Structures are given as C-alpha cells and as structure tokens.
C-alpha cells in the first residue's frame, strides 16, 4: 500500500516529469524573518521556536557542503541522483536580490541539482525576486515558490502573530501566477481557535487562487514558544492523530487530480516537542492517512453545513 496510489505526491509528480526519483535537499542559508528582526514584529509566530534562532550561535555549513551531506544520505536511502535545492529555514527571499542570486546560483552550480524550491512569506516576494526565480525557470530549471499562508482567516493569523494577512497572500499568488511560476502553499491544521471547517475553507481559498502545490502540517507545541505557555495553562489543545488524519483525508478528497502534495505531515524533534507526541512519528502518520484513504477510496465527503465561514471569523 503506497500513498502515491491515492495522492498526487511530489515524488509521483517528479517521476512522471523527470522519469526518475527527485528529492528535495533542505538548505539553511542563514536568513532571518521580518517578524523577528523588528520590521514586522519581534519574536516571530507564537508557534515558532524562538530559542532555535541565534545570530551568533546559528552557523550553518556553506551551501555546497549542505548539499553534499544531504545527497549522501538520500542516495544511500533511495538511490536518487537528481535533487531540488529546498531553501527552507526562515524567509528565503528576505535579502537583496543580488545576494539571493549568489545563494541560489551556488545551489544550482551542483551538477545534480536540477531546480529550486524557495520557502518564504507572502509579504516578502517583490517583483524583482519573482523575476529572478522566473529567470531560472526560463533556463530550464524546476522552480517552486513555497508560500507560508497557514490559514486564510485573518483573525487566526493575528492570533498567532503571523505579521501578514490573506491580502498579502492573494497579491503574491497573483503576481507569481502572472509569471507562470508554480506555487506550493503551506497550511497548518489545528491552529488556535480553528476547527476542521476552517482548514477546509482555507484550502478552498487556496484552490480558487489557482496554486499548483500544497503542504499540510499539524501544529506542534515546542519548547521556547508562546504557544507552549498557552498549552501549559490549558488554553490550547493540540489535535489528536485521528483528528489530523481526518483533516488531511478531507482535503485530499476535495483536491483536483493535478494538485501536487509536497507534504502531508510535519515532525518535530523529540527533545523540543511538547505535544502532540505523535508528531515525532512521520511514518505512523502517513501510514494512518494511507490506510484511511484505502478504506474510503471511493467515498466523497458532502459539503459541511457550516460552509462557508467569513474569513474574518
């Protein structure tokens, strides 16, 4: 039983397009975030592990070294020989476009790196950055712009101190689509004050804007965050595994066949995770999703009676 039998995973998409396995290699290019450095706010989102960021203590390897270390692990595990450089940590367009080009060029100079996946915020993608990404696409590279929306509800985004709203996301998607740049949107299930219907409506908003990819994550409670303080006071209760599996399956049921699921869950290290404890076990979650999809392969959910909610709710 394979997840790709039921879902258009990134792995399935890559095999169809390139005829072989293609894996993302996560890169930390030592960026920060406008929600940390005072431009938009201080401290970041309430769920972000603030203690993991230190201007003096965070000293990642040079990009070629990170790629080499990652490829060695992936090659042994899967045999893959082609890779996407995934600029993952923090806001990977939050710099002068000249510096961004230097960093992206370093990754693409590796002969087995065939493209870029750039994780960023929707309020940090000016036209010059989008044009730069398009220039790589014009050269024949695979390029994805990964936008962290998390929720389409402005009230939720304010509650978690996101520092932007749905309007900035709409603007970023519109500008990227105008350039035919593929977009992968990140959504988080289990945000404070949200239920299943909120996640499904956020997904509907994303679909209606015409994105090509999606990443789903459960909300983790990790040490050193404001969310952890709320959790300790009993003000926040994480999703159960069953609730998260139900959420993902409902999203998949509503997805068009060509939507690429880049990720269906996310994990946190056991030494910083407070809850839910099942977030340590990636394959346990994926197997549970796959089992549910196999059981309900021909079942389609009817619209929820609460639909739609106002996005300010």
C-alpha positions as CSV (number, residue, x, y, z in Angstrom):
1,X,0.0,0.0,0.0
2,X,1.6,3.2,-1.2
3,X,0.4,6.8,-0.5
4,X,1.1,7.7,-4.2
5,X,-1.7,5.3,-5.2
6,X,-4.2,7.7,-3.6
7,X,-2.4,11.0,-3.7
8,X,-0.5,13.0,-6.3
9,X,2.6,13.3,-4.2
10,X,5.6,15.3,-5.1
11,X,7.5,12.0,-5.7
12,X,4.9,10.8,-8.1
13,X,4.9,14.2,-9.9
14,X,8.7,14.1,-10.2
15,X,8.8,10.6,-11.5
16,X,6.2,11.5,-14.2
17,X,8.0,14.7,-15.2
18,X,11.7,13.5,-15.0
19,X,11.4,9.8,-15.3
20,X,13.2,9.1,-12.0
21,X,13.4,9.9,-8.3
22,X,14.0,13.5,-7.5
23,X,14.4,14.6,-3.8
24,X,14.5,17.9,-2.1
25,X,17.6,18.8,-0.1
26,X,16.8,21.1,2.8
27,X,19.1,24.2,3.0
28,X,19.7,26.7,5.8
29,X,21.1,29.8,4.2
30,X,21.1,31.8,7.5
31,X,18.2,34.0,6.6
32,X,16.1,35.7,9.3
33,X,12.5,36.9,9.1
34,X,10.8,40.3,9.2
35,X,8.6,39.1,12.0
36,X,11.8,38.6,14.1
37,X,14.1,41.5,13.3
38,X,11.6,44.2,14.1
39,X,10.5,45.1,10.6
40,X,7.1,43.4,11.2
41,X,7.5,42.2,14.7
42,X,9.7,40.6,17.3
43,X,9.8,37.0,18.4
44,X,8.1,35.5,15.3
45,X,4.9,33.5,15.2
46,X,3.6,32.1,18.5
47,X,4.3,28.6,17.4
48,X,7.9,29.3,16.2
49,X,10.7,28.0,18.4
50,X,12.4,31.3,19.2
51,X,15.3,29.6,21.1
52,X,16.4,27.9,17.9
53,X,17.4,31.2,16.4
54,X,20.6,33.0,17.5
55,X,22.5,35.4,15.3
56,X,25.7,34.2,17.0
57,X,25.0,30.6,17.5
58,X,23.4,29.7,14.2
59,X,26.2,29.0,11.8
60,X,25.1,26.6,9.0
61,X,27.6,25.0,6.6
62,X,28.2,26.5,3.2
63,X,25.5,25.6,0.7
64,X,27.7,23.2,-1.3
65,X,28.6,21.4,1.9
66,X,24.9,21.1,3.0
67,X,24.0,19.7,-0.5
68,X,26.8,17.2,-0.3
69,X,25.8,16.0,3.1
70,X,22.2,15.7,2.1
71,X,22.8,13.9,-1.2
72,X,25.0,11.3,0.5
73,X,22.2,10.4,2.9
74,X,19.4,10.4,0.3
75,X,21.5,8.4,-2.2
76,X,22.1,5.7,0.3
77,X,18.4,5.6,1.4
78,X,16.7,5.9,-2.0
79,X,19.3,5.8,-4.8
80,X,18.1,9.2,-6.1
81,X,20.6,11.0,-8.3
82,X,18.7,14.3,-9.0
83,X,17.8,16.9,-6.4
84,X,15.9,20.1,-5.8
85,X,17.6,22.6,-3.5
86,X,15.0,23.5,-0.9
87,X,15.8,26.8,0.8
88,X,13.8,26.0,3.9
89,X,14.8,27.8,7.1
90,X,13.1,31.1,7.8
91,X,12.3,33.6,5.0
92,X,14.4,32.7,2.0
93,X,13.6,35.8,-0.2
94,X,14.3,38.2,2.6
95,X,17.5,39.8,1.3
96,X,18.8,42.0,-1.6
97,X,18.1,40.3,-4.9
98,X,21.9,40.3,-5.7
99,X,22.6,38.2,-2.6
100,X,19.7,35.9,-3.3
101,X,21.1,35.3,-6.8
102,X,24.5,34.4,-5.4
103,X,23.0,31.9,-3.0
104,X,20.6,30.3,-5.5
105,X,23.4,30.1,-8.1
106,X,25.6,28.3,-5.6
107,X,22.9,25.6,-5.2
108,X,22.3,25.3,-9.0
109,X,26.0,25.1,-9.7
110,X,25.9,21.5,-8.4
111,X,25.6,19.2,-11.4
112,X,22.9,17.0,-9.9
113,X,20.7,19.9,-8.6
114,X,18.0,20.5,-11.2
115,X,16.0,23.1,-9.5
116,X,15.0,25.3,-6.6
117,X,12.2,25.3,-4.0
118,X,12.1,28.6,-2.1
119,X,10.3,28.8,1.2
120,X,9.1,32.3,2.1
121,X,6.4,34.5,3.4
122,X,3.8,36.1,1.1
123,X,4.8,39.6,2.2
124,X,8.4,39.0,1.1
125,X,8.2,38.4,-2.6
126,X,8.7,41.6,-4.5
127,X,8.7,41.7,-8.3
128,X,12.5,41.6,-8.5
129,X,12.6,38.3,-6.6
130,X,9.8,36.8,-8.7
131,X,11.6,37.8,-11.9
132,X,14.8,36.2,-10.6
133,X,13.0,32.9,-9.9
134,X,11.4,33.1,-13.4
135,X,14.9,33.6,-14.9
136,X,15.9,30.2,-13.5
137,X,12.7,28.6,-14.8
138,X,13.5,30.1,-18.3
139,X,16.9,28.3,-18.1
140,X,15.1,25.0,-17.8
141,X,15.3,24.5,-14.0
142,X,12.4,23.2,-11.9
143,X,11.3,26.1,-9.7
144,X,8.7,26.2,-6.9
145,X,7.7,29.2,-4.8
146,X,6.6,27.9,-1.4
147,X,4.4,30.4,0.4
148,X,3.5,30.0,4.1
149,X,-0.1,31.1,4.5
150,X,-1.0,28.7,7.3
151,X,-4.6,29.9,7.4
152,X,-6.9,32.1,5.2
153,X,-8.5,33.6,8.3
154,X,-7.1,37.0,9.3
155,X,-8.3,36.6,12.9
156,X,-6.2,33.4,13.2
157,X,-3.2,35.0,11.6
158,X,-3.4,37.8,14.1
159,X,-3.8,35.4,17.0
160,X,-0.6,33.6,16.1
161,X,1.3,36.9,15.4
162,X,1.9,36.0,11.7
163,X,2.6,39.6,10.7
164,X,0.6,39.4,7.4
165,X,-2.9,38.7,6.3
166,X,-4.8,37.0,3.5
167,X,-4.5,40.1,1.3
168,X,-0.7,39.8,1.0
169,X,-1.0,36.1,0.1
170,X,-3.5,37.0,-2.6
171,X,-1.2,39.6,-4.0
172,X,1.8,37.3,-4.0
173,X,-0.1,34.4,-5.7
174,X,-1.5,36.8,-8.4
175,X,2.0,38.2,-9.1
176,X,3.5,34.7,-9.3
177,X,0.8,33.3,-11.5
178,X,1.2,36.2,-13.9
179,X,4.7,34.9,-14.4
180,X,3.6,31.3,-14.6
181,X,5.7,30.5,-11.5
182,X,4.4,27.3,-9.7
183,X,3.3,27.9,-6.1
184,X,3.2,25.5,-3.2
185,X,1.1,26.8,-0.3
186,X,1.7,25.7,3.4
187,X,-1.4,25.2,5.6
188,X,-1.4,24.3,9.3
189,X,-4.2,22.2,10.8
190,X,-5.1,22.7,14.4
191,X,-4.3,26.4,14.8
192,X,-5.7,28.1,17.9
193,X,-9.4,28.8,17.5
194,X,-9.8,26.7,14.3
195,X,-11.7,23.5,13.6
196,X,-11.9,21.2,10.6
197,X,-14.2,23.6,8.7
198,X,-11.6,26.4,9.0
199,X,-8.9,24.3,7.4
200,X,-11.2,23.2,4.6
201,X,-12.2,26.7,3.8
202,X,-8.6,27.9,3.8
203,X,-7.9,25.1,1.4
204,X,-10.8,26.2,-0.8
205,X,-9.4,29.7,-0.9
206,X,-6.0,28.4,-1.9
207,X,-7.5,26.3,-4.7
208,X,-9.6,29.1,-6.0
209,X,-6.5,31.2,-6.4
210,X,-5.0,28.5,-8.7
211,X,-2.0,27.2,-6.9
212,X,-0.3,24.0,-8.1
213,X,1.0,22.5,-4.8
214,X,0.2,22.1,-1.1
215,X,1.9,21.3,2.1
216,X,-0.1,20.2,5.1
217,X,1.3,20.4,8.7
218,X,-0.1,19.7,12.1
219,X,0.5,22.4,14.6
220,X,3.3,21.4,17.0
221,X,3.8,22.7,20.5
222,X,7.5,23.1,21.0
223,X,9.6,24.4,23.8
224,X,10.6,28.1,23.9
225,X,7.4,29.4,22.2
226,X,4.4,31.5,23.3
227,X,2.2,28.6,22.2
228,X,3.9,26.4,24.7
229,X,3.0,28.8,27.5
230,X,-0.7,28.7,26.4
231,X,-0.6,24.9,26.2
232,X,0.8,24.7,29.8
233,X,-2.0,26.9,31.0
234,X,-4.5,24.7,29.4
235,X,-5.6,27.3,26.8
236,X,-4.6,25.3,23.8
237,X,-5.3,21.6,23.0
238,X,-3.5,20.1,20.0
239,X,-5.2,17.8,17.5
240,X,-5.3,14.1,18.1
241,X,-3.8,11.8,15.4
242,X,-7.3,10.8,14.4
243,X,-8.4,14.4,14.0
244,X,-5.4,15.2,11.9
245,X,-5.8,12.2,9.7
246,X,-9.5,13.1,9.2
247,X,-8.4,16.7,8.2
248,X,-5.9,15.5,5.6
249,X,-8.2,13.0,4.1
250,X,-11.0,15.6,3.8
251,X,-8.5,17.9,2.0
252,X,-7.4,15.1,-0.3
253,X,-11.0,14.3,-1.2
254,X,-11.5,17.8,-2.3
255,X,-8.3,18.2,-4.3
256,X,-8.1,18.2,-8.1
257,X,-6.1,15.4,-9.6
258,X,-3.3,17.6,-10.7
259,X,-2.7,19.3,-7.3
260,X,0.8,18.2,-6.1
261,X,1.0,17.4,-2.4
262,X,4.6,18.2,-1.4
263,X,4.0,17.1,2.2
264,X,1.1,15.6,4.2
265,X,2.6,15.9,7.7
266,X,5.4,17.5,9.6
267,X,7.6,16.3,12.5
268,X,9.4,17.9,15.4
269,X,12.4,16.7,17.3
270,X,11.6,14.8,20.4
271,X,13.9,16.9,22.6
272,X,11.9,20.1,21.9
273,X,8.4,18.7,21.2
274,X,5.8,19.1,24.0
275,X,2.8,17.9,22.0
276,X,1.1,16.2,20.4
277,X,3.5,13.3,20.9
278,X,2.5,11.5,17.7
279,X,4.3,14.3,15.7
280,X,7.6,12.5,16.3
281,X,6.5,9.6,14.1
282,X,6.3,10.7,10.5
283,X,5.6,7.2,9.1
284,X,2.9,6.4,11.7
285,X,1.0,9.5,10.5
286,X,1.5,8.8,6.8
287,X,0.5,5.2,7.2
288,X,-2.6,6.2,9.0
289,X,-3.5,8.6,6.2
290,X,-2.8,5.9,3.6
291,X,-4.9,3.3,5.5
292,X,-7.9,5.7,5.7
293,X,-7.6,6.6,2.0
294,X,-7.5,2.9,1.1
295,X,-10.6,2.2,3.2
296,X,-12.5,5.1,1.8
297,X,-11.1,5.2,-1.7
298,X,-14.5,5.7,-3.4
299,X,-16.1,7.8,-0.6
300,X,-16.6,11.5,-1.2
301,X,-17.5,13.9,1.7
302,X,-20.6,16.1,1.4
303,X,-20.2,19.8,2.0
304,X,-20.1,20.8,5.6
305,X,-23.3,22.6,6.9
306,X,-21.2,25.5,8.3
307,X,-19.7,26.3,4.9
308,X,-18.7,29.0,4.2
309,X,-17.4,30.9,7.2
310,X,-16.5,34.6,6.9
311,X,-12.7,34.8,6.6
312,X,-12.7,37.4,9.4
313,X,-14.2,34.8,11.8
